[in-house]
Amino acid sequence: MAADASGEPSTSLVVLHVAEKPSVALAIATALSGGQRFRSVDGALPTHEFTARLPLGNAAPSLRRHRVTSVRGHVFALDFAPGPLDSWDADPEGCFAAPTLKSPCSAGVVGHLSAVARGAAELVLWLDADAEGESIAFEVAHVCEPHLFSSRKSVLRARFSAVSPAALLGALKTLGEPDVRLAAAVDARQELDLRLGVAWTRYLTRRLAGRFGALRGCLVSYGPCQTPALGFVVRRDHERRSFTPHPHWAVEVELAPPEAVGGTDDACGAGGGESDGGAGGASLRPEWSRGRLFDRRIALMLLQRVRAAADDGDGASVLGVGEEREDRRPPSPLNTVALMRLASSRLGLGAYSAMQLAEELYLRGFLSYPRTESSGFPPGFDFLTPLEELAAHPAWSETASRLVELGAGRGPLCAGARGKDAGDHPPITPARAAGPDEVGGGVRWRMYEMVTQTFLAALGCAARVRLTRARFGVAGEEFTSSGLAVEEAGWYEAMPHRRPAEVSLPPLRSGEALRVRVAVLREGETAPPPPLSEAELIGAMEAAGVGTDASIAGHIKAIEARRYVQLVGRGERGGDGGGGDGGDGGCGGGGGRGQGKGGAARRGAGAGG
């Protein structure tokens, strides 16, 4: 590169940076320009230009012109080449051998990339650091490389886990090469999804429409992951429909506390019920050790023995009182699947809505990259920087400051902390400290709060609880009562909603006599399993290897959007879903982005349900 009169390197050659979304491109331009003003041009996609002295990988910093732009997801889409499959009358078996081709998703995006690449010497690919992002990186390179300055062109890959200035500048210093194996894996998955999805969708649509009049004119779609996901819901639905309830009975007693043994109230007759506590204070209501019986005659016989013993003055005796300490380990930090399950159960958010929200907070710089399989921190993870930033913020200062004082800046305080480093991205953590107003309040704040609380809890000490168990005997029947006290709060300080309620038992001594205030027979009935919750469905899909952390939400959205299931219960809905002839977007990652809803999944009345 030639030098100008001042001795500085020439800035005539350009470094082209391409991100996956316009918002990430703007964040990259802001971070790399060092806060200086830069020129932005609106076109098919926004482009930002500036001059800065920056390193590219291991190279020394040099003064160059930088051009930052983006795409909007995939640049190319896979489909069958024009031919016999254009007609629904074609044999579905032809899908497995028919030629395929990739065509631009948008001619405007391809033209934009070609234009901004002209005159650039280096191409830096800032696509999301996952398999789908690697595939898009090669699509971008395919369009841009022919237009790069031929004698000096190079294609580099930036990998980052947060859209923060520190993370982006760090990624610029550690540039590598695109991974052709990851991109090839996505290509293979796309082809399998296309061939399987179209072939089975056409086969099922024809076959079922011919057998069931209600399905005439309906598209019965198939997807390698959406169909197994639907299978979990259908299986639970079958369990519920085929369930036969059975009556059961349990002996329940109410014992007077030790200081009330001398009282005179009597409630052991057949009409006995809830005690008002009497002068002796609250009653003990221990659990029957047998749990329940399905033979009413035997249960009634045992009840009569208990009542007879109470009437004879024998009452209940304390068989023993035991006490133990239990250490409760902190939760693992969140990976994508754990975030979706927790958002469903705690926030009432559907998996798709949860991922949309997490991605929004990532793009705004509040959370780290939300698509990761890792539930454990990698070696060398910087704990101190986020902890110190949280400690300086009034919303988190108390808990974060205490963790810093205890040494959590060097790593989790609980020995043998749970979680697994999958080697992709670190677990989902706060990327910067914020309060409700900064995040935007409402469900955005609740999502950020959930992630931050889990991060702080994962670094905390184990909590210690004292468990007390008292055993009582009445006419040969055993009953138990349990107490709980938190002795060391540990990680409960970061997640107070997870702290268990304390239960106190009165002072009891082995051999002590207690009076039976009430003895009754309670009748109940076995109940069918509840409809499959979305959190359960996510867990079942993960356990069976259906989809990936990046695609599970899309598969659940697909079976809802196609009206195969209905999600009921409280939740929040995002954008409209879609469906089509080509399957569900695949098991390997990616899926579309659309609507989701928290609640329980029920089989719907739509085609194929």
C-alpha positions in Angstrom: 0.0 0.0 0.0 1.4 3.4 -1.0 2.1 6.1 1.6 0.9 9.6 1.2 2.9 12.8 1.7 2.5 12.7 5.5 4.0 9.2 5.7 0.7 7.6 6.6 -0.5 4.6 4.6 -2.9 5.3 1.8 -6.6 5.0 2.6 -7.6 4.4 -1.0 -8.3 0.7 -0.4 -11.4 -0.2 1.6 -12.2 -2.8 4.3 -15.7 -4.1 3.7 -17.6 -5.3 6.8 -20.8 -7.2 6.4 -23.2 -8.1 9.3 -26.3 -10.2 9.3 -28.7 -7.4 10.3 -28.7 -3.6 9.8 -28.8 -3.0 13.6 -25.6 -5.0 14.1 -23.9 -3.2 11.2 -24.7 0.1 13.0 -23.3 -1.2 16.3 -20.1 -2.4 14.5 -19.6 1.0 12.8 -20.2 2.8 16.1 -17.7 0.6 17.9 -15.0 0.5 15.3 -15.1 4.2 14.6 -14.3 4.9 18.2 -17.3 7.3 18.6 -16.2 9.6 15.8 -18.8 10.8 13.3 -19.2 8.5 10.3 -21.1 8.9 7.0 -24.2 6.8 6.5 -25.8 6.1 3.1 -29.3 4.7 2.7 -29.8 2.3 -0.1 -31.1 -1.2 -0.4 -29.5 -1.6 3.0 -27.8 1.1 5.1 -24.0 1.6 4.6 -21.7 3.4 7.1 -18.2 4.7 6.1 -15.3 6.1 8.2 -11.5 6.1 8.4 -9.8 4.6 11.5 -6.5 3.0 12.6 -7.5 -0.5 13.5 -5.9 -4.0 13.5 -7.2 -6.8 11.4 -6.5 -10.0 13.2 -2.8 -10.3 14.1 -1.7 -7.4 11.8 -0.5 -4.2 13.4 -3.1 -1.4 13.4 -3.1 0.7 10.2 -5.1 3.6 8.9 -7.8 2.4 6.5 -11.2 3.3 5.1 -13.9 1.1 6.5 -17.3 0.4 4.9 -19.9 -1.4 7.1 -23.2 -2.8 5.7 -25.4 -5.9 6.2 -27.7 -8.4 4.7 -31.1 -9.6 6.1 -30.6 -13.2 6.8 -29.9 -15.7 3.9 -28.9 -14.2 0.6 -29.8 -17.4 -1.4 -32.7 -19.9 -1.1 -32.7 -23.5 -2.2 -35.4 -24.9 -4.4 -36.0 -27.5 -7.1 -34.9 -26.6 -10.6 -37.8 -25.9 -13.0 -39.2 -29.3 -14.2 -41.8 -31.9 -13.6 -42.1 -31.1 -9.9 -43.7 -27.8 -10.8 -46.9 -29.8 -11.0 -48.6 -31.4 -8.0 -49.4 -34.3 -10.3 -45.8 -35.4 -10.3 -44.8 -38.5 -8.4 -43.5 -37.4 -4.9 -40.7 -39.9 -5.3 -39.2 -37.7 -7.9 -38.2 -35.2 -5.1 -35.4 -37.5 -4.0 -33.5 -37.2 -7.3 -34.6 -33.9 -8.9 -31.9 -31.3 -9.4 -31.8 -28.2 -7.1 -30.6 -24.7 -7.5 -30.0 -21.7 -5.3 -31.5 -18.4 -6.3 -31.3 -15.0 -4.7 -33.8 -14.2 -2.0 -33.6 -10.6 -3.1 -32.1 -9.2 -6.2 -31.7 -5.9 -4.4 -29.5 -7.4 -1.7 -27.3 -9.1 -4.3 -26.9 -5.9 -6.2 -26.2 -4.0 -3.1 -23.4 -6.4 -2.0 -21.9 -6.3 -5.5 -21.8 -2.5 -5.4 -20.3 -2.0 -1.9 -17.6 -4.7 -2.6 -16.1 -2.8 -5.5 -12.8 -1.3 -4.6 -12.5 -3.2 -1.3 -9.4 -5.1 -0.5 -10.5 -7.1 2.5 -13.9 -8.6 3.4 -14.7 -9.1 7.1 -17.7 -11.3 7.7 -19.7 -10.4 10.9 -22.5 -12.9 10.5 -23.9 -14.6 13.6 -21.4 -17.0 15.1 -23.4 -20.2 14.6 -23.9 -22.8 11.8 -26.6 -20.7 10.0 -24.4 -17.6 10.2 -21.5 -19.5 8.7 -23.7 -20.5 5.8 -24.7 -16.9 5.2 -21.1 -15.8 5.4 -20.2 -18.0 2.5 -23.2 -16.7 0.6 -22.0 -13.1 1.1 -18.4 -14.1 0.1 -19.8 -15.7 -3.0 -21.3 -12.4 -4.1 -18.6 -10.1 -3.0 -15.3 -11.9 -3.9 -15.5 -11.3 -7.6 -15.6 -7.5 -7.0 -12.8 -7.3 -4.5 -9.5 -5.7 -5.4 -7.9 -8.7 -6.9 -4.2 -8.3 -6.0 -4.9 -7.9 -2.2 -8.2 -9.5 -1.5 -8.7 -11.5 1.6 -11.8 -12.9 3.3 -11.9 -12.9 7.1 -14.4 -14.1 9.7 -15.2 -12.2 12.9 -16.8 -14.2 15.8 -18.4 -12.5 18.7 -20.9 -13.3 21.5 -22.1 -9.8 22.4 -22.9 -6.6 20.5 -20.8 -4.4 22.8 -17.8 -2.2 21.8 -15.4 -4.4 23.8 -16.7 -7.6 22.3 -16.7 -6.2 18.7 -13.2 -4.7 19.0 -12.0 -8.0 20.6 -13.5 -9.9 17.6 -11.6 -7.6 15.2 -8.3 -8.6 16.8 -9.0 -12.4 16.6 -10.2 -12.7 13.0 -10.1 -16.2 11.5 -11.3 -18.0 8.4 -14.8 -19.0 7.6 -15.6 -22.7 8.5 -16.5 -24.5 5.3 -17.6 -27.6 7.2 -20.3 -25.7 9.1 -21.6 -24.1 5.9 -21.6 -27.5 4.2 -23.6 -29.0 7.1 -26.2 -26.3 6.7 -26.3 -26.9 2.9 -26.9 -30.6 3.5 -29.6 -30.0 6.0 -31.4 -27.6 3.7 -31.4 -30.1 0.9 -32.7 -32.9 3.1 -35.4 -30.6 4.4 -36.4 -29.6 1.0 -36.6 -33.2 -0.4 -38.2 -34.8 2.6 -40.6 -31.9 3.3 -41.9 -31.6 -0.2 -42.1 -35.3 -0.9 -44.0 -36.2 2.3 -46.1 -33.0 2.3 -47.4 -33.9 -1.1 -47.9 -37.6 -0.3 -49.8 -36.9 3.0 -51.9 -34.2 1.4 -53.0 -36.5 -1.4 -53.5 -39.6 0.8 -55.4 -37.9 3.7 -57.5 -35.7 1.5 -58.7 -38.8 -0.3 -59.7 -40.5 3.0 -61.1 -37.6 5.0 -63.5 -35.2 3.5 -62.7 -32.5 6.0 -59.2 -32.3 4.7 -60.1 -31.7 1.0 -58.4 -28.5 0.0 -56.0 -28.5 3.0 -52.3 -28.7 2.9 -51.0 -31.4 5.3 -47.4 -30.4 5.8 -44.5 -32.6 7.0 -41.2 -31.5 8.4 -38.3 -33.7 9.8 -38.6 -31.9 13.1 -42.1 -30.3 13.2 -43.7 -33.8 12.8 -41.8 -35.4 15.7 -42.6 -32.3 17.8 -46.2 -32.7 17.0 -45.9 -36.4 18.0 -45.1 -35.4 21.6 -48.2 -33.4 21.8 -50.4 -36.1 20.2 -49.0 -38.7 22.6 -49.9 -36.7 25.6 -53.3 -36.0 24.1 -53.9 -39.8 23.7 -52.8 -40.3 27.3 -55.4 -37.8 28.4 -58.2 -39.2 26.2 -57.6 -42.8 27.2 -57.2 -42.1 30.9 -59.6 -43.8 33.3 -59.9 -42.2 36.7 -59.9 -44.3 39.8 -61.1 -43.3 43.3 -58.7 -43.4 46.2 -58.9 -42.7 50.0 -56.5 -41.4 52.6 -56.7 -41.2 56.4 -56.1 -37.6 57.6 -55.5 -36.6 61.2 -55.2 -33.3 63.0 -53.0 -33.4 66.1 -53.0 -30.9 68.9 -49.6 -29.4 69.5 -47.8 -30.5 72.7 -48.9 -27.4 74.8 -52.6 -28.2 74.0 -52.7 -31.8 75.0 -54.6 -31.0 78.2 -57.5 -29.3 76.2 -61.0 -30.8 76.1 -62.2 -30.2 72.6 -63.2 -33.5 70.8 -63.4 -33.7 67.0 -62.7 -37.4 66.4 -66.2 -38.4 65.4 -67.5 -39.1 62.0 -68.5 -35.5 61.5 -65.0 -34.1 62.4 -63.5 -31.5 60.1 -61.0 -28.7 60.1 -60.0 -27.6 63.6 -60.2 -23.9 64.6 -56.9 -24.3 66.4 -58.5 -24.0 69.9 -56.6 -22.6 72.8 -53.6 -24.6 72.1 -52.7 -22.9 68.9 -52.3 -24.2 65.3 -52.8 -27.9 64.8 -50.3 -30.3 63.2 -51.6 -31.9 60.0 -49.1 -34.7 59.2 -49.2 -36.7 56.0 -50.2 -40.4 56.0 -47.2 -42.5 55.2 -49.3 -44.9 53.1 -50.2 -41.9 50.9 -53.5 -43.3 49.6 -55.3 -46.6 49.2 -57.6 -47.7 46.3 -59.7 -50.1 48.5 -62.2 -48.1 50.5 -63.0 -51.0 53.0 -59.4 -51.2 54.1 -59.0 -47.4 54.3 -62.2 -47.3 56.4 -61.0 -50.1 58.7 -57.7 -48.2 59.4 -59.6 -45.0 60.1 -61.7 -46.8 62.6 -58.6 -48.0 64.4 -57.2 -44.5 64.5 -60.5 -43.2 66.0 -60.7 -46.0 68.5 -57.2 -45.3 69.7 -58.1 -41.6 70.1 -61.3 -42.3 71.9 -59.4 -44.7 74.3 -57.1 -41.9 75.2 -54.0 -43.4 73.5 -53.9 -40.7 70.9 -50.7 -40.2 69.0 -47.1 -40.5 70.0 -43.9 -39.0 68.6 -41.9 -41.8 67.1 -38.9 -39.7 66.4 -37.6 -36.3 65.3 -34.8 -36.1 62.8 -32.8 -33.1 61.6 -30.3 -32.7 58.7 -28.6 -29.9 56.7 -28.8 -29.8 53.0 -26.7 -27.8 50.6 -28.6 -26.6 47.5 -26.4 -25.8 44.6 -26.9 -22.8 42.4 -28.6 -23.1 39.0 -26.5 -23.5 35.9 -26.2 -20.3 33.7 -28.7 -20.3 30.8 -28.2 -21.8 27.4 -30.9 -21.3 24.7 -33.1 -24.3 25.7 -33.0 -23.4 29.4 -33.9 -19.8 28.5 -36.9 -20.9 26.5 -38.1 -23.3 29.2 -37.7 -20.7 32.0 -39.3 -17.9 29.9 -42.3 -20.3 29.4 -42.7 -21.3 33.0 -41.7 -18.0 34.7 -42.7 -15.3 32.2 -45.6 -17.0 30.4 -43.8 -16.5 27.0 -43.9 -18.9 24.1 -40.5 -20.2 22.9 -40.7 -18.1 19.7 -41.6 -14.9 21.5 -38.9 -15.6 24.1 -36.2 -15.9 21.4 -37.4 -12.8 19.6 -37.2 -10.9 22.8 -33.8 -12.2 23.7 -32.5 -11.4 20.3 -33.8 -7.9 20.5 -32.0 -7.4 23.8 -28.9 -8.9 22.3 -29.0 -6.5 19.3 -29.5 -3.6 21.7 -26.4 -4.6 23.6 -28.1 -5.8 26.9 -27.6 -9.5 26.6 -24.9 -11.8 25.1 -25.6 -13.9 22.1 -28.8 -15.9 22.9 -28.2 -19.0 20.7 -25.8 -21.3 22.6 -25.7 -24.9 23.8 -23.3 -24.0 26.6 -24.6 -24.1 30.2 -21.1 -23.8 31.7 -18.5 -21.0 31.5 -15.5 -21.6 29.3 -11.9 -21.3 30.7 -10.7 -17.8 30.9 -14.2 -16.2 31.0 -14.1 -12.7 32.3 -16.4 -12.7 35.3 -15.0 -9.6 37.0 -15.9 -7.0 34.3 -19.7 -7.7 34.2 -19.8 -8.1 38.0 -18.1 -4.7 38.6 -20.5 -3.1 36.1 -23.5 -4.6 37.8 -22.1 -3.6 41.2 -22.0 0.0 40.0 -25.6 0.0 39.0 -28.3 0.7 41.7 -30.6 -2.1 40.4 -27.9 -4.8 41.1 -25.3 -3.2 43.4 -26.1 -5.1 46.6 -25.9 -8.7 45.2 -23.1 -8.0 42.7 -21.0 -6.1 45.2 -21.3 -9.0 47.7 -20.2 -11.5 45.0 -17.2 -9.3 44.1 -16.2 -9.2 47.8 -16.5 -13.0 48.1 -14.3 -13.5 45.1 -16.8 -14.4 42.4 -14.8 -12.3 39.9 -12.4 -15.3 39.6 -15.3 -17.7 39.0 -18.3 -19.4 40.6 -18.0 -19.7 44.3 -19.7 -23.0 44.5 -17.2 -25.8 44.1 -18.1 -28.1 41.2 -20.6 -25.6 39.7 -22.9 -27.3 37.3 -23.1 -26.8 33.5 -21.2 -27.8 30.4 -19.1 -25.8 28.1 -20.2 -26.9 24.6 -17.4 -24.9 22.9 -19.7 -22.6 20.9 -20.7 -19.5 22.8 -20.6 -18.7 26.5 -23.9 -19.0 28.4 -26.4 -16.2 28.1 -25.4 -13.3 30.4 -26.0 -9.6 30.8 -23.8 -7.6 28.4 -24.2 -4.4 30.3 -25.8 -3.3 33.5 -29.3 -1.8 33.2 -32.5 -1.0 35.1 -36.1 -1.3 34.1 -36.3 2.1 32.4 -33.1 1.6 30.4 -34.3 -1.8 29.1 -37.8 -0.6 28.3 -39.8 -2.0 31.2 -42.5 -4.6 30.9 -41.6 -8.0 29.5 -38.2 -6.7 28.2 -37.2 -5.9 31.8 -38.5 -9.3 33.0 -36.4 -11.1 30.5 -33.3 -9.1 31.3 -34.0 -9.5 35.0 -34.4 -13.3 34.6 -31.0 -13.6 32.7 -29.2 -11.4 35.1 -30.5 -13.0 38.2 -29.6 -16.4 36.9 -26.1 -15.2 36.0 -25.6 -13.8 39.5 -27.0 -16.9 41.2 -24.8 -19.2 39.1 -21.7 -17.4 40.6 -23.0 -17.6 44.2 -22.5 -19.9 47.1 -24.6 -22.9 47.8 -27.6 -22.3 50.0 -27.9 -24.3 53.2 -31.3 -25.4 54.6 -32.2 -27.2 57.8 -34.7 -30.0 57.3 -36.7 -31.3 60.2 -38.8 -34.5 60.0 -41.2 -35.7 62.7 -42.8 -39.1 62.7 -46.0 -39.8 64.6 -47.7 -43.1 65.3 -51.5 -43.6 65.8 -52.8 -47.2 66.2 -50.0 -48.6 64.2 -50.3 -46.1 61.4 -47.5 -43.7 60.7 -47.8 -40.0 59.8 -45.0 -37.5 59.1 -44.6 -33.7 59.3 -41.7 -31.7 57.8 -40.1 -28.4 58.6 -37.7 -26.2 56.7 -35.5 -23.3 57.7 -32.9 -21.4 55.5 -29.7 -21.1 57.5 -27.5 -19.6 54.7 -29.2 -17.8 51.8 -26.3 -18.2 49.4 -27.6 -17.9 45.8 -31.2 -17.3 47.0 -30.1 -13.7 47.5 -29.8 -13.3 43.7 -33.1 -15.2 43.1 -35.4 -14.5 46.0 -38.4 -16.0 44.2 -36.6 -19.4 44.4 -36.1 -19.2 48.1 -38.4 -21.9 49.7 -41.0 -20.9 52.3 -40.0 -21.7 55.8 -42.1 -24.1 57.8 -41.7 -24.4 61.6 -42.6 -27.4 63.7 -43.4 -27.0 67.4 -40.8 -28.4 69.8 -41.2 -32.2 69.9 -39.6 -35.0 71.9 -39.5 -38.7 71.0 -42.1 -40.6 73.0 -44.2 -37.5 73.6 -48.0 -38.0 73.5 -50.3 -35.8 71.4 -54.0 -35.8 71.2 -55.9 -36.5 68.0 -58.3 -33.7 67.4 -59.7 -34.9 64.0 -59.5 -38.1 62.1 -61.3 -38.3 58.8 -61.3 -40.2 55.5 -60.6 -38.0 52.5 -61.8 -39.3 49.1 -60.0 -38.3 45.9 -59.7 -39.4 42.3 -56.7 -40.0 40.0 -56.4 -37.3 37.4 -55.1 -37.5 33.9 -51.8 -35.8 33.0 -52.2 -32.1 32.2 -51.9 -30.9 28.6 -48.2 -30.8 27.5 -46.8 -27.5 28.5 -44.5 -25.7 26.2 -41.6 -26.0 28.7 -42.2 -29.8 28.7 -42.3 -29.9 24.9 -39.0 -28.1 24.7 -37.4 -30.5 27.2 -38.8 -33.5 25.3 -37.4 -32.2 22.0 -34.0 -31.5 23.5 -33.9 -35.0 25.1 -34.8 -36.7 21.8 -32.5 -34.6 19.7 -35.4 -33.1 17.7 -34.1 -29.8 16.4 -31.3 -27.7 17.9 -31.1 -24.9 20.4 -31.5 -22.5 17.5 -34.4 -24.2 15.8 -36.7 -25.7 18.5 -38.7 -22.5 18.8 -39.3 -22.4 15.1 -40.6 -25.9 15.0 -43.1 -25.3 17.8 -44.2 -22.1 16.0 -44.7 -24.1 12.8 -47.1 -26.7 14.3 -49.1 -23.9 15.9 -49.2 -21.7 12.8 -50.4 -24.7 10.8 -53.1 -25.3 13.3 -52.0 -28.7 14.3 -51.9 -27.7 18.0 -53.4 -24.9 20.0 -51.5 -23.2 22.8 -53.7 -22.2 25.7 -53.1 -20.2 28.8 -51.5 -16.8 29.4 -48.8 -15.7 27.0 -47.7 -13.0 24.7 -48.0 -13.2 20.9 -45.5 -11.9 18.4 -45.9 -11.7 14.6 -47.9 -14.0 12.3 -46.6 -17.4 11.5 -46.4 -19.1 8.2 -46.3 -22.5 6.5 -45.7 -24.0 3.2 -44.9 -26.9 0.9 -41.2 -27.1 1.8 -41.3 -28.5 5.4 -40.4 -26.8 8.6 -37.0 -25.2 8.0 -35.1 -28.2 9.3 -33.6 -29.8 12.3 -30.2 -28.2 12.0 -30.9 -24.6 12.9 -32.4 -21.5 11.5 -36.2 -21.7 11.4 -38.2 -18.6 10.7 -39.0 -15.9 13.2 -42.7 -15.4 14.1 -45.3 -15.9 16.7 -45.4 -18.0 19.8 -47.5 -18.1 22.9 -47.0 -19.5 26.4 -49.2 -22.1 27.8 -50.1 -25.7 27.3 -50.2 -27.4 23.9 -53.3 -29.2 22.8 -54.0 -31.1 19.6 -56.0 -28.8 17.3 -58.7 -29.5 14.8 -56.6 -28.3 11.8 -55.5 -30.6 9.0 -53.1 -33.3 10.1 -53.7 -32.7 13.8 
